[in-house]
Structures are given as structure tokens and as C-alpha cells.
């Protein structure tokens, strides 16, 4: 994969490209299109002048009006009526010296073209020669353009008049050369200003980003300090805050992982210690090979196996490696089957587990995983019931949803800890007390299983009054 270029170089490329784009646009309009636009403007003025003359062609002061327009627009005009010929008396004006046959030609072309005709030709300027004995005019080729606009006007009585407007389009070579030189100098100035601007932007934008990148790299090494307290603009401030939040969360997760390792190590060490202790005792003391001691070893082995299985399940759930095998089954019977596994424990520990329901309910879900959820909820209720050894399980049907509630009457959960109890690294009990049932990570597994089913779940709790854990799922339509 091609390595991306640095931001400062991208800024320079973008700004230089923009600069050359602007200069190219200026060149097109100021140099490339200067001559055509100038010519277009001169033609437009000629046509507009002819239109204005047409409006006052029958006025007595038309001569003064034509002279004023000619002086104002740097052109000359000739008006031919049935009784007179009016011109601007400008020395060197081409239309004042047009031969009769040329006037007839322009008139004919205008009539054929719908009443107007525009002629463009290279200019041959007529200059007065005072040294000539006959005061004649001499011709000198200029290379400019001569424009003659002819307009035929016919009044209501049928009288025809001819308006000719003559203007000259000079070449703008000198102007374009001057503009080219100016654009070159402007380009150099803008390029230098662009480089300075890039250096400034690099200092104001790139350097803070580089600091944030360095701080991000430090996260991998366990350094969670803030990036910078000086934020020059909003984007860097928000990026810095995001990084600070990420660092805080990573720090919390890192601490929680260490806590999990400590908790799991404790939970694994306890059954291993008991298995080792009872095994050595039975090996050293033959009289201790009793059924009671063997039952302890078997029970602790099962507990050890349960912890390992829960850890494996949690890992697979987090990595989305567990597929649900959904089926239609009787939820009520499933709860009753789960409760049968607690009968022996209830008798030994004098626990009272009560199940209230109205009628059997059918649902569509993964029966094995729902049973696992029930086990973990009940284990959690047993572990935090303290001296009040009573648990109530309720099956509540409302509309097309079935709600299962597991209530204990123990110590309860503080409000600021309710959202944390579902975390796979969190543990309310920080003293590593040995739980009576389960692995101690049951609620994290419950969260993953219920979210995989897309079932609603939650908890309500009050300190010293206990907690109610619940989850809801749709009832089969046949219900």
C-alpha cells in the first residue's frame, strides 16, 4: 500500500493548485478573451448607437445628437435620408469617404439581412496629408479592425433612411503583454504567500495533530496522560477530548482486566486448593477416604469446570463465535427444570426459591442459552441474598410479551453501579469472597446472550431491600 503524504505537503499542493487555477482563470479573461470581449463591446455600442439615432431620426437637432453620441462612444455616424446626409464631420472617418457603390452595397446587404448588416474588415486608415497639393488623403495599413454597422429605417409614410455607424477595434497587444507581466509578478507573490501560509498552517494545525498522534501511540505503552491543555480551535479541542475519553476508558478497561484476572484467579484457586487439600488428606490418612470427602472433591471439580466453561462461553460470545439454535419450547417447563437443579442446594442451605406463574408459555429461542441465563440470574440472586435466603421468580404475561423476574432480598445495588454490573470485567464484591453458586461472571454472559436474542433486559434495585433482574421476550403467536 502506498504511504500517504504528510498533511503539510497536501496543504501546499492544494493551495498551489488553487493559486494556478485562479491565475489561469485570470489569464483566460484578462488576456485570452480580452480582444474578443473588447470587439464584442465595440459592436454592441455601435448597434446601440444606431438604435438611439433611429428614435430621433426625424428631430431637428439630430445633428447635435449624433455628434454627442459619437464623441461619447468614440465612433462616427452617417445618416442618409431622402433630403439630406448628416455625419459627424470627424476627420478620417471611413464612412464619410465611402463611394456611392459601397453605400449601395451596404444598403442592399442590410435589406437582405432583415434591415441591418454588420461588416468587419481590416482597417485601412485614411490620414490627411497637409503637404499634398490637392489636400488628398493617404492610406496607411494599421492591422486593426474596421466595423461598419448599417441599419435601414422605414417610417410610416414609406420613406427610407440609412444609418451607418463606424467604429474601430484596435489591437490590444501592448495591453495583453502588460497584463501578462503583471500576472507573472502576481503569481510569484502569491506563491511566496502560499508557502508562508502553509508554514503557518503547519504550525497551527499539523503540530497539535502530531502531538495527539504521539499521545495515541503512548496509549499502547500504558501512558494515559492528557495530550494538551492548550486548544487553539474547536476541532483540535474535540479531538483532544475524544482522545482523553478513550484514554480514560482504556485505563478503566485495563484496570478491570486486572481485577478480572485477580477475581478469576481467586475463584479458580479456591476449588483447586480444596481438591488438593482433600486429596492429600485422603492419601495420607486412609481413614479419611469417606464419601463426604469424595463428594467435596467432586463438587469442587464441578465448580472448577463451571468457571472454565463460563469463561470460554464469555470469550466466544464476545467474538460472536456462538450461533443460536432457536426452537419452540415451553418456557415455564424450562424454568421448572432449572429450579430442580437447585433442590439439593436449597435443602442444604435452607434457601427458599418460589416460582409464580399462571399458565405455561411457549416461546421461540435457544433453549440451552435461555436456561443458562436463568441459571446465572438465580446464581447471582443466591450470592447476594446475604442472610435473607429467599428468592422469588415470577412469570408475567402482558399483551404479547412474557416477562421473567428474579428477585432477591439482599444488599441491593448502588445506583451508580447498576450500569456497570453487566460489564465482563466488573465485580461488585471487591473482597473476593467465595460465591456459593456460579462463576462470578454470570451477568456478563447474560448480557451477551440476551442481546444476541435481541431481548430486553434490566434490573431494579434498592439498597438493603434487594434487586429484581428481568428479561422480556415475545410469546409465540399461537399463544
C-alpha positions in Angstrom: 0.0 0.0 0.0 1.3 3.4 -0.9 2.3 5.5 2.0 0.2 8.7 2.4 1.9 12.0 2.1 2.1 14.4 5.0 -0.6 17.0 5.7 1.6 20.0 5.2 2.6 18.8 1.7 -1.1 18.2 0.9 -1.9 21.7 2.0 0.9 23.1 -0.2 -0.3 21.0 -3.2 -4.0 22.1 -2.7 -3.1 25.8 -2.3 -0.7 25.9 -5.2 -3.2 24.1 -7.4 -5.8 26.7 -6.3 -3.4 29.5 -7.0 -2.6 28.3 -10.5 -6.3 27.8 -11.1 -7.1 31.4 -10.2 -4.2 32.7 -12.3 -5.3 30.5 -15.3 -8.8 31.9 -14.9 -7.4 35.5 -14.8 -5.3 34.8 -17.9 -8.3 33.5 -19.8 -10.4 36.5 -19.1 -7.8 39.2 -18.9 -5.6 38.1 -21.8 -7.1 35.3 -23.8 -10.5 36.8 -24.1 -9.5 40.5 -23.9 -9.6 41.1 -27.7 -12.8 39.2 -28.3 -14.6 40.8 -25.4 -13.3 44.3 -26.5 -14.6 43.7 -30.0 -17.9 42.4 -28.8 -18.3 45.5 -26.6 -17.5 47.8 -29.6 -20.1 46.1 -31.8 -22.7 46.3 -29.0 -22.0 50.1 -28.7 -22.4 50.5 -32.4 -25.7 48.7 -32.5 -27.0 50.6 -29.5 -25.9 54.0 -31.1 -27.8 53.1 -34.3 -30.9 52.2 -32.3 -30.7 55.6 -30.4 -30.3 57.5 -33.6 -33.4 55.7 -35.1 -35.5 57.1 -32.2 -34.7 60.7 -33.0 -34.2 60.5 -36.8 -36.9 63.0 -37.5 -35.9 65.5 -34.9 -34.5 68.8 -36.0 -31.5 68.7 -33.6 -30.4 65.2 -34.8 -27.0 66.6 -35.9 -26.1 67.7 -32.4 -27.4 64.4 -31.0 -25.2 62.4 -33.4 -22.2 64.5 -32.6 -22.7 63.9 -28.9 -23.1 60.2 -29.3 -20.0 60.0 -31.5 -17.9 61.8 -29.0 -19.2 59.9 -26.1 -18.7 56.4 -27.7 -15.6 57.1 -29.8 -17.2 56.4 -33.1 -18.7 58.2 -36.1 -22.1 58.0 -37.7 -23.7 58.8 -41.0 -27.5 59.3 -41.6 -28.8 59.4 -45.1 -32.5 60.5 -45.6 -34.4 61.4 -48.7 -33.5 65.0 -48.3 -30.1 65.2 -46.5 -27.0 63.5 -45.4 -25.9 64.0 -41.8 -22.4 63.0 -40.5 -20.2 63.7 -37.5 -17.6 65.6 -39.6 -14.8 63.5 -38.0 -11.6 63.7 -40.0 -10.5 60.2 -41.1 -13.9 58.6 -40.5 -14.2 55.8 -43.1 -18.0 56.1 -43.7 -17.6 59.8 -44.7 -15.4 58.8 -47.6 -17.3 55.7 -48.8 -18.0 55.7 -52.5 -21.6 55.6 -53.8 -21.4 52.0 -54.9 -20.2 50.9 -51.4 -23.1 52.7 -49.8 -25.5 50.9 -52.2 -23.8 47.6 -51.3 -24.3 48.1 -47.6 -27.9 49.1 -48.1 -28.6 46.0 -50.2 -26.9 43.7 -47.7 -28.9 45.3 -44.8 -32.2 44.8 -46.8 -31.4 41.2 -47.4 -30.4 40.6 -43.8 -33.7 41.9 -42.3 -32.9 45.6 -42.0 -29.4 45.5 -40.6 -25.9 44.4 -41.6 -22.6 44.2 -39.7 -19.3 44.5 -41.7 -15.9 43.6 -40.3 -12.7 44.2 -42.2 -9.1 45.0 -41.6 -8.6 48.7 -41.2 -7.1 50.9 -43.8 -6.9 54.3 -42.1 -7.3 57.4 -44.2 -5.0 60.1 -42.9 -5.0 63.7 -44.1 -1.8 64.8 -45.8 -1.3 68.7 -45.5 1.7 68.7 -47.8 -0.2 67.3 -50.7 -1.1 70.0 -53.2 -4.6 68.7 -53.7 -5.2 68.1 -49.9 -5.7 64.4 -50.6 -5.8 61.6 -48.1 -3.1 58.9 -47.9 -3.7 55.3 -46.8 -1.8 53.5 -44.2 -2.4 49.8 -43.2 -2.9 49.6 -39.5 -3.9 45.9 -38.9 -6.8 46.9 -36.7 -10.4 46.1 -37.5 -12.9 48.4 -39.1 -16.6 47.8 -38.1 -19.5 49.3 -40.1 -23.0 48.7 -38.8 -25.7 49.5 -41.3 -29.4 49.9 -40.4 -32.3 50.6 -42.8 -35.2 52.5 -41.3 -38.6 52.9 -43.0 -41.1 55.3 -41.4 -44.9 55.1 -41.6 -45.1 57.0 -44.9 -42.7 54.6 -46.6 -39.7 56.9 -46.6 -36.4 55.0 -46.2 -33.4 56.2 -44.2 -30.0 54.7 -43.8 -28.0 54.8 -40.6 -24.3 53.8 -40.7 -22.2 53.6 -37.6 -18.4 53.2 -37.9 -16.1 52.2 -35.1 -12.6 50.8 -34.9 -11.3 47.9 -32.9 -7.6 48.4 -32.2 -5.3 45.7 -31.3 -4.5 45.2 -27.6 -1.1 43.5 -27.9 0.6 46.1 -25.7 -2.1 45.7 -23.0 -2.0 41.9 -23.1 1.8 42.0 -22.7 1.5 44.4 -19.8 -1.2 42.1 -18.2 1.0 39.0 -18.7 3.9 40.7 -16.9 1.6 41.7 -14.1 0.1 38.2 -13.8 3.6 36.7 -13.6 4.6 39.0 -10.8 1.3 38.4 -9.0 1.9 34.6 -9.4 5.3 34.9 -7.8 3.9 37.0 -4.9 1.0 34.5 -4.4 3.3 31.5 -4.5 5.6 33.0 -1.8 2.5 33.9 0.2 1.2 30.4 -0.2 4.4 28.9 1.1 4.3 31.2 4.1 0.6 30.3 4.7 1.4 26.6 4.6 4.2 27.0 7.1 1.8 28.9 9.4 -1.0 26.4 9.0 1.5 23.6 9.6 2.4 25.2 12.9 -1.2 25.9 13.9 -2.9 22.7 12.6 -0.3 19.9 12.0 1.7 20.3 15.2 -1.3 19.7 17.5 -2.3 16.7 15.4 1.2 15.3 15.7 1.0 15.7 19.5 -2.3 13.9 19.5 -0.8 11.1 17.4 2.2 10.8 19.8 -0.2 10.6 22.7 -2.2 7.9 20.9 0.9 5.9 20.4 1.7 6.2 24.1 -1.6 4.6 25.0 -0.2 1.2 23.9 2.5 1.7 26.5 0.1 2.4 29.2 0.6 6.2 29.3 -2.8 7.8 29.8 -1.8 11.5 30.4 -3.7 14.2 28.7 -2.4 15.5 25.4 -2.5 19.2 25.8 -4.5 21.8 27.7 -4.0 24.5 25.0 -6.6 24.1 22.3 -6.4 26.8 19.6 -9.6 25.8 17.7 -12.6 23.7 18.2 -11.6 20.6 16.1 -8.4 20.1 18.0 -10.3 20.6 21.3 -12.9 18.0 20.3 -10.2 15.6 19.1 -8.2 16.0 22.3 -11.4 15.4 24.4 -12.1 12.3 22.4 -8.6 11.0 23.0 -8.8 11.8 26.7 -12.1 9.9 26.9 -10.6 7.0 25.0 -7.6 7.0 27.4 -9.9 7.1 30.4 -11.9 4.1 29.0 -8.8 2.2 28.1 -7.4 2.8 31.6 -10.7 1.6 33.2 -10.7 -1.4 30.9 -7.1 -2.2 31.8 -7.8 -1.9 35.5 -11.0 -4.0 35.1 -9.0 -6.7 33.2 -6.5 -6.9 36.1 -9.4 -7.1 38.5 -10.9 -9.9 36.4 -7.7 -11.8 36.4 -7.5 -11.4 40.2 -11.1 -12.5 40.7 -10.9 -15.5 38.3 -7.6 -16.5 39.8 -9.2 -16.4 43.3 -12.2 -18.4 42.1 -10.0 -21.0 40.4 -7.6 -21.2 43.3 -10.3 -21.9 45.9 -11.6 -25.2 44.4 -8.1 -26.3 43.4 -6.9 -25.7 46.9 -9.8 -27.7 48.3 -9.3 -30.5 45.8 -5.6 -30.7 46.5 -6.1 -30.5 50.3 -8.8 -33.2 50.5 -6.8 -35.4 48.0 -3.6 -35.2 50.1 -5.6 -35.7 53.3 -7.2 -38.9 51.9 -3.8 -40.0 50.6 -2.0 -39.5 53.9 -4.9 -40.6 56.2 -6.6 -43.8 54.8 -9.4 -43.3 57.4 -10.4 -40.0 55.6 -11.4 -41.8 52.4 -15.0 -41.2 53.2 -18.0 -40.5 50.9 -18.3 -37.0 52.3 -14.7 -36.1 51.4 -15.1 -37.6 47.9 -18.3 -35.5 47.5 -16.4 -32.4 48.3 -13.7 -33.2 45.7 -16.4 -33.9 43.1 -18.4 -30.7 43.9 -15.3 -28.5 43.7 -14.3 -30.2 40.4 -17.7 -29.4 39.0 -17.4 -25.8 40.3 -14.0 -25.6 38.6 -15.4 -26.9 35.4 -18.3 -24.4 35.6 -15.9 -21.5 35.9 -13.8 -22.6 32.9 -16.9 -23.2 30.8 -18.3 -19.7 31.7 -15.0 -18.1 30.7 -15.0 -20.0 27.4 -18.6 -19.0 26.7 -18.0 -15.4 27.5 -15.0 -15.4 25.2 -16.9 -17.0 22.3 -19.9 -14.6 22.9 -17.6 -11.6 22.8 -16.1 -12.8 19.5 -19.6 -13.7 18.0 -18.5 -17.3 17.6 -21.7 -18.7 19.1 -24.7 -19.4 16.9 -28.1 -19.5 18.4 -30.1 -22.7 17.8 -33.7 -21.4 18.1 -36.7 -23.6 18.6 -40.2 -23.6 20.0 -40.2 -24.7 23.6 -42.2 -24.3 26.8 -40.5 -21.6 28.9 -42.4 -22.5 32.0 -41.2 -26.1 31.9 -37.7 -24.8 31.2 -37.8 -22.7 34.4 -39.1 -25.6 36.4 -36.3 -27.9 35.1 -33.7 -25.3 36.1 -35.1 -25.0 39.6 -34.9 -28.8 40.1 -31.1 -28.5 39.9 -31.2 -26.2 43.0 -33.4 -28.5 45.2 -30.4 -30.2 46.9 -28.7 -26.9 47.5 -31.9 -25.3 48.8 -32.3 -28.1 51.3 -28.7 -27.9 52.5 -28.5 -24.1 52.7 -32.2 -23.7 53.8 -32.9 -21.5 50.7 -36.5 -20.9 49.7 -37.0 -20.4 45.9 -40.6 -19.6 44.8 -41.9 -19.7 41.3 -45.1 -17.9 40.5 -46.9 -18.4 37.1 -50.4 -18.5 35.7 -50.1 -20.9 32.8 -47.4 -22.5 30.6 -45.9 -20.2 28.0 -44.3 -21.1 24.6 -41.5 -19.0 23.1 -39.1 -19.2 20.2 -35.4 -19.0 21.4 -32.3 -21.0 22.1 -33.4 -23.2 24.9 -29.9 -24.1 26.1 -28.9 -20.4 26.3 -32.1 -19.3 28.0 -31.6 -22.0 30.6 -28.0 -20.6 31.0 -29.5 -17.1 31.5 -31.8 -18.4 34.2 -29.0 -20.3 36.0 -26.8 -17.2 36.1 -29.6 -14.9 37.3 -30.5 -17.4 40.1 -26.8 -17.9 41.0 -26.4 -14.1 41.3 -29.5 -13.9 43.5 -28.2 -16.6 45.8 -24.8 -15.0 46.0 -26.1 -11.6 47.1 -29.1 -12.7 49.2 -27.0 -12.5 52.4 -29.0 -13.7 55.4 -32.4 -13.4 53.8 -32.4 -16.7 52.0 -35.5 -16.1 49.8 -35.8 -15.8 46.1 -38.9 -15.1 44.1 -39.2 -15.9 40.4 -42.3 -14.5 38.5 -43.6 -15.2 35.1 -45.7 -12.2 34.0 -47.7 -12.1 30.7 -48.6 -8.8 29.2 -50.0 -8.4 25.7 -47.7 -10.5 23.5 -44.6 -10.2 25.8 -43.6 -12.6 28.6 -41.5 -11.0 31.4 -39.4 -13.2 33.8 -38.4 -11.5 37.1 -35.8 -12.9 39.6 -36.0 -11.1 42.9 -33.7 -11.4 45.8 -34.0 -9.6 49.2 -30.3 -9.0 49.9 -28.0 -6.0 50.0 -29.1 -4.3 46.7 -27.0 -2.4 44.2 -26.0 1.3 44.4 -27.4 3.4 41.6 -24.0 4.4 40.2 -23.1 0.7 39.9 -26.3 -0.6 38.1 -24.9 0.2 34.6 -21.6 -1.4 35.5 -22.7 -4.8 36.7 -23.2 -6.1 33.2 -19.6 -5.4 32.3 -17.5 -8.5 31.8 -14.7 -7.0 33.9 -16.8 -5.6 36.7 -17.4 -7.1 40.1 -19.4 -5.5 42.9 -17.8 -7.6 45.6 -14.2 -6.4 45.8 -13.2 -8.7 48.7 -13.1 -11.8 46.5 -15.5 -13.6 48.8 -16.1 -17.1 47.6 -19.6 -17.3 46.0 -21.9 -20.1 46.7 -23.0 -20.7 43.2 -21.8 -19.9 39.7 -18.5 -18.5 38.4 -18.9 -14.8 39.3 -19.1 -13.6 35.6 -22.7 -14.7 35.0 -24.2 -11.3 34.4 -21.7 -10.6 31.6 -22.8 -13.9 29.9 -26.5 -13.0 30.5 -26.0 -9.6 28.7 -24.3 -11.2 25.7 -26.9 -14.0 25.3 -30.0 -11.7 25.7 -28.5 -9.1 23.3 -27.8 -11.9 20.8 -31.5 -12.8 21.1 -32.4 -9.1 20.9 -34.4 -9.4 24.1 -35.0 -6.5 26.5 -33.4 -6.9 30.0 -32.6 -4.8 33.1 -32.5 -4.5 36.8 -34.3 -2.6 39.6 -32.6 -2.3 42.9 -32.7 -0.6 46.3 -30.0 -0.6 48.9 -30.8 -3.1 51.8 -34.1 -4.1 50.0 -32.7 -6.3 47.2 -32.8 -6.4 43.5 -35.1 -7.5 40.7 -33.5 -8.8 37.5 -35.7 -9.2 34.5 -35.8 -10.0 30.8 -38.6 -9.9 28.2 -39.3 -11.8 25.1 -42.2 -12.2 22.6 -44.7 -15.0 23.1 -45.4 -17.3 20.1 -48.4 -16.2 18.1 -50.2 -19.5 18.9 -50.3 -18.3 22.5 
